[in-house]
């Protein structure tokens, strides 16, 4: 028999909390979960250990990060025009990184020389 209980989870730091919808609010589970739980997750990227650690990002995203940091430093120094300039560069590089990712199969149809000759003679 399927359970009508509603469960959810959330992360707090490295901990996972499981909650159950009970009496109109999300609370700690009040029932036993006999069939178990299944979580699907992906590994977090490696954390840099020092300022000189290399980040595993594309070149365009690395440029975007540099311009973002420059924009934030200019904002702290209250150089608003400089901040706007670097922030615009950040957005440009961030969008370029997003656009360079392959989202679907890209199909190329070759044009054969014989097909071009047939069209030219008609």
Secondary structure in CASP SS format (residue, H / E / C, confidence):
PFRMAT SS
TARGET T0000
AUTHOR 0000-0000-0000
METHOD secondary structure of the structure
MODEL  1
X C 1.00
X C 1.00
X C 1.00
X C 1.00
X C 1.00
X C 1.00
X E 1.00
X E 1.00
X E 1.00
X E 1.00
X E 1.00
X E 1.00
X C 1.00
X C 1.00
X E 1.00
X E 1.00
X E 1.00
X E 1.00
X E 1.00
X E 1.00
X E 1.00
X E 1.00
X C 1.00
X C 1.00
X E 1.00
X E 1.00
X E 1.00
X E 1.00
X C 1.00
X C 1.00
X C 1.00
X C 1.00
X C 1.00
X C 1.00
X C 1.00
X C 1.00
X C 1.00
X C 1.00
X C 1.00
X C 1.00
X C 1.00
X C 1.00
X C 1.00
X C 1.00
X C 1.00
X C 1.00
X C 1.00
X C 1.00
X C 1.00
X C 1.00
X C 1.00
X C 1.00
X C 1.00
X C 1.00
X C 1.00
X C 1.00
X C 1.00
X C 1.00
X H 1.00
X H 1.00
X H 1.00
X H 1.00
X H 1.00
X H 1.00
X H 1.00
X H 1.00
X H 1.00
X H 1.00
X H 1.00
X H 1.00
X H 1.00
X H 1.00
X H 1.00
X H 1.00
X H 1.00
X H 1.00
X C 1.00
X C 1.00
X C 1.00
X H 1.00
X H 1.00
X H 1.00
X H 1.00
X H 1.00
X H 1.00
X H 1.00
X H 1.00
X H 1.00
X H 1.00
X H 1.00
X H 1.00
X H 1.00
X H 1.00
X H 1.00
X H 1.00
X H 1.00
X H 1.00
X H 1.00
X H 1.00
X H 1.00
X C 1.00
X C 1.00
X C 1.00
X C 1.00
X C 1.00
X C 1.00
X C 1.00
X C 1.00
X C 1.00
X C 1.00
X C 1.00
X C 1.00
X H 1.00
X H 1.00
X H 1.00
X H 1.00
X H 1.00
X H 1.00
X H 1.00
X H 1.00
X H 1.00
X C 1.00
END
